[in-house]
Amino acid sequence: MEHSIQSHEKQDDSRPTSNESSINGHIDGLAKKDNRTVVSQGTACESSSHKGSSVVEGWKNERTRSMEDNEMSLPSLAAAYTTILRGLGENPQRQGLLKTPWRAATAMQFFTKGYQEKIIDVMNDAIFDEDHDEMVIVKDIDMFSMCEHHLVPIFGRVHIGYLPNKRVLGLSKLARIVEIYSRRLQVQERLTKQIAVAITEALQPAGVGVVIEATHMCMVMRGVQKMNSKTVTSTMLGVFREDPKTRDEFLTLIRS
């Protein structure tokens, strides 16, 4: 059986790397589950309290932020950072901090630039009719996000697989989908599901699997301060959820 597998190039070797044996152990555990699984090594970040609301917005009707919105909101964001500096006991007028509020405001807009982009704009010109019915996998996609509970970074890797149903998506677009959803205020569980649902709604494949392995700085820098903790989440849809052999094949290939 042939498979399309592409490993996304790592961007920064200075970041902490995963403990491969631990991650493989996590993935072995996922193979025994029929539904979305969350496995945490260490103590997990707080769960979302909004259980009554849908965790995934439709990818065609998602909320966006325009470049004009960025320009209009930048002064108020910078003013908010000035207030934060004063609240921390700092002097915003000292030389090293004079431009910090504006730099921080601009950086935060970049960290959340996924609000400015629509999945449909990525998908429209990259869906192709193709008589291919074997598994397609793109793994080791670097991911950066922001924890919505503490506004500190989440970073890690995303692995995506799907079983086409006469249509395929340009491989680079899978990485773009990850970028759009991760560059928002997030919890890892929702991010995992959003990626899987967007691919499912766009392609109507036989199945989709998404696994994310990530480090949460809210667990490393504060709270329990567990330096080596990893959180692994998965969403399995269609045959990836219903057929253990398909799921096992996907999980085996992403750790190979």
C-alpha positions as CSV (number, residue, x, y, z in Angstrom):
1,M,0.0,0.0,0.0
2,E,1.4,3.4,-1.0
3,H,1.1,6.4,1.2
4,S,1.8,10.1,0.6
5,I,3.9,11.3,3.6
6,Q,5.6,14.7,3.9
7,S,7.6,15.9,6.9
8,H,7.3,19.7,7.5
9,E,10.8,21.2,7.9
10,K,11.7,22.1,11.5
11,Q,12.2,25.8,11.9
12,D,14.2,26.2,15.1
13,D,16.5,23.6,16.5
14,S,16.9,25.6,19.7
15,R,13.4,24.9,21.0
16,P,13.0,22.0,23.4
17,T,12.5,18.7,21.6
18,S,10.0,15.9,22.4
19,N,11.0,12.9,24.4
20,E,10.4,10.4,21.6
21,S,9.8,7.4,23.8
22,S,7.3,9.3,25.8
23,I,5.5,10.6,22.8
24,N,5.4,7.1,21.2
25,G,3.9,5.8,24.4
26,H,1.2,8.5,24.2
27,I,0.5,7.5,20.6
28,D,0.3,3.8,21.5
29,G,-2.4,4.8,24.0
30,L,-4.3,6.7,21.3
31,A,-4.5,3.6,19.2
32,K,-6.7,1.9,21.8
33,K,-9.3,4.7,21.7
34,D,-12.3,5.1,19.4
35,N,-12.9,8.8,19.9
36,R,-11.0,12.0,20.5
37,T,-8.3,11.4,23.2
38,V,-6.5,13.9,25.4
39,V,-3.3,12.6,27.1
40,S,-1.3,14.9,29.3
41,Q,2.2,14.2,30.7
42,G,2.2,16.3,33.8
43,T,-0.7,18.5,35.0
44,A,-2.9,19.8,32.2
45,C,-3.7,23.5,31.6
46,E,-7.2,24.5,32.9
47,S,-10.1,23.1,30.9
48,S,-12.4,25.4,29.1
49,S,-15.5,26.2,31.2
50,H,-17.7,26.9,28.2
51,K,-19.0,23.4,27.9
52,G,-22.5,24.5,26.7
53,S,-21.2,26.2,23.6
54,S,-19.9,24.6,20.4
55,V,-16.2,24.3,20.4
56,V,-15.9,24.6,16.7
57,E,-17.1,27.5,14.5
58,G,-18.0,26.7,10.9
59,W,-14.9,27.3,8.8
60,K,-17.1,29.2,6.2
61,N,-18.6,31.6,8.8
62,E,-15.7,32.2,11.2
63,R,-15.0,35.5,12.9
64,T,-12.2,37.5,11.3
65,R,-10.2,40.7,11.9
66,S,-9.2,43.0,9.2
67,M,-5.9,45.0,8.7
68,E,-8.0,48.1,9.2
69,D,-9.1,46.8,12.6
70,N,-5.4,46.3,13.5
71,E,-4.6,49.9,12.7
72,M,-7.5,51.2,14.6
73,S,-6.9,49.0,17.7
74,L,-3.1,49.4,17.9
75,P,-3.2,52.6,20.0
76,S,-5.6,51.2,22.6
77,L,-3.6,47.9,22.8
78,A,-0.4,49.9,23.3
79,A,-2.1,52.0,26.0
80,A,-3.2,48.7,27.7
81,Y,0.4,47.5,27.8
82,T,1.5,50.9,29.3
83,T,-1.0,50.2,32.1
84,I,0.3,46.7,32.6
85,L,3.9,48.0,32.9
86,R,2.8,50.6,35.5
87,G,0.9,47.8,37.3
88,L,4.0,45.7,37.5
89,G,5.8,48.6,39.2
90,E,7.8,49.7,36.1
91,N,8.3,53.1,34.7
92,P,7.1,53.1,31.1
93,Q,9.1,56.3,30.5
94,R,12.5,54.8,31.1
95,Q,14.6,54.4,28.0
96,G,14.3,50.6,27.7
97,L,10.5,50.7,27.9
98,L,9.7,53.8,25.8
99,K,8.6,51.8,22.7
100,T,7.7,48.5,24.5
101,P,4.0,49.1,24.6
102,W,3.9,49.5,20.8
103,R,6.2,46.6,20.2
104,A,4.2,44.4,22.4
105,A,0.9,45.4,20.8
106,T,2.2,44.8,17.3
107,A,3.6,41.4,18.4
108,M,0.3,40.4,20.0
109,Q,-1.5,41.2,16.7
110,F,1.0,39.0,14.9
111,F,0.6,36.2,17.4
112,T,-3.1,36.3,16.7
113,K,-3.0,36.9,13.0
114,G,-5.2,33.8,12.4
115,Y,-8.2,36.0,13.2
116,Q,-7.4,38.0,10.0
117,E,-7.5,34.9,7.7
118,K,-10.3,32.7,6.4
119,I,-9.9,29.0,5.8
120,I,-12.1,29.3,2.7
121,D,-9.6,31.6,1.0
122,V,-6.9,28.9,1.5
123,M,-9.2,26.0,0.3
124,N,-10.9,27.5,-2.8
125,D,-8.0,27.2,-5.3
126,A,-6.3,24.1,-3.8
127,I,-8.9,21.3,-3.9
128,F,-8.3,19.0,-6.8
129,D,-10.3,16.1,-8.3
130,E,-8.0,13.0,-8.0
131,D,-8.7,9.3,-8.2
132,H,-6.5,8.6,-5.1
133,D,-7.9,6.5,-2.2
134,E,-4.9,5.8,-0.1
135,M,-3.9,7.7,3.1
136,V,-2.3,11.1,2.8
137,I,-0.2,12.3,5.7
138,V,1.6,15.5,6.5
139,K,3.5,15.3,9.8
140,D,5.8,17.4,12.0
141,I,4.1,20.7,11.1
142,D,5.5,23.3,13.5
143,M,2.8,25.0,15.5
144,F,2.8,28.2,17.7
145,S,-0.2,29.4,19.5
146,M,-1.3,31.4,22.6
147,C,-3.0,29.9,25.7
148,E,-6.3,31.7,26.1
149,H,-6.2,31.2,29.9
150,H,-2.8,32.9,30.5
151,L,-1.8,34.5,27.2
152,V,1.5,32.6,27.1
153,P,2.9,30.5,24.3
154,I,2.0,26.9,23.3
155,F,4.3,25.3,20.8
156,G,4.7,21.9,19.3
157,R,4.0,19.7,16.3
158,V,0.9,18.7,14.3
159,H,0.3,15.5,12.4
160,I,-2.5,15.3,9.9
161,G,-3.8,12.4,7.9
162,Y,-6.9,11.9,5.7
163,L,-8.3,9.2,3.4
164,P,-9.4,11.0,0.2
165,N,-12.8,10.5,-1.4
166,K,-11.9,11.5,-5.1
167,R,-10.6,14.9,-3.9
168,V,-7.3,16.0,-2.5
169,L,-6.0,19.2,-0.9
170,G,-2.7,20.8,-1.8
171,L,-0.2,19.6,0.8
172,S,1.0,23.0,1.8
173,K,-2.6,24.0,2.5
174,L,-2.7,21.6,5.4
175,A,0.1,23.5,7.0
176,R,-1.7,26.8,6.3
177,I,-4.8,25.5,8.0
178,V,-2.7,24.7,11.1
179,E,-1.2,28.3,11.0
180,I,-4.6,30.0,10.7
181,Y,-6.2,28.2,13.6
182,S,-3.1,28.1,15.8
183,R,-2.4,31.9,15.5
184,R,-5.4,32.6,17.8
185,L,-6.1,32.4,21.5
186,Q,-6.6,28.7,21.9
187,V,-6.9,25.6,24.0
188,Q,-5.2,22.6,22.4
189,E,-8.3,20.4,22.5
190,R,-10.3,22.9,20.4
191,L,-7.4,23.6,18.0
192,T,-7.1,19.8,17.2
193,K,-10.8,19.6,16.5
194,Q,-11.0,22.7,14.4
195,I,-8.2,21.5,12.1
196,A,-10.0,18.1,11.6
197,V,-13.4,19.6,11.1
198,A,-12.2,22.1,8.5
199,I,-10.5,19.4,6.4
200,T,-13.6,17.2,6.7
201,E,-16.1,20.0,5.6
202,A,-13.9,21.0,2.7
203,L,-13.0,17.6,1.2
204,Q,-15.7,15.2,2.5
205,P,-13.0,12.5,2.8
206,A,-13.6,9.0,4.1
207,G,-11.8,10.1,7.3
208,V,-9.5,12.5,9.0
209,G,-7.0,12.1,11.9
210,V,-5.2,15.0,13.7
211,V,-2.7,14.6,16.5
212,I,-1.0,17.5,18.3
213,E,2.0,17.2,20.6
214,A,2.7,20.5,22.4
215,T,4.4,22.2,25.3
216,H,2.4,24.8,27.3
217,M,4.4,27.6,28.8
218,C,1.7,28.0,31.4
219,M,2.9,24.7,32.8
220,V,6.6,25.4,32.4
221,M,7.0,29.0,33.5
222,R,4.3,29.1,36.2
223,G,2.0,26.9,38.2
224,V,3.3,23.4,38.5
225,Q,6.5,24.4,36.5
226,K,7.0,20.9,34.9
227,M,9.8,21.5,32.4
228,N,9.4,18.3,30.4
229,S,5.6,18.0,30.4
230,K,3.9,17.4,27.0
231,T,0.2,17.4,26.1
232,V,-1.0,15.1,23.3
233,T,-4.5,15.6,21.8
234,S,-6.1,13.8,18.9
235,T,-9.3,14.0,16.9
236,M,-10.4,11.1,14.8
237,L,-13.3,11.4,12.3
238,G,-14.9,9.0,9.8
239,V,-13.0,5.7,9.3
240,F,-10.1,7.0,11.5
241,R,-12.6,6.8,14.4
242,E,-14.6,3.8,13.3
243,D,-11.9,1.4,11.9
244,P,-9.1,0.5,14.4
245,K,-6.9,-0.7,11.5
246,T,-7.0,2.6,9.7
247,R,-6.4,4.4,13.0
248,D,-3.4,2.2,13.9
249,E,-1.9,2.7,10.4
250,F,-2.1,6.5,10.8
251,L,-0.6,6.4,14.3
252,T,2.2,4.1,13.1
253,L,3.1,6.2,10.1
254,I,3.3,9.5,12.1
255,R,5.8,8.1,14.5
256,S,7.9,6.4,11.9
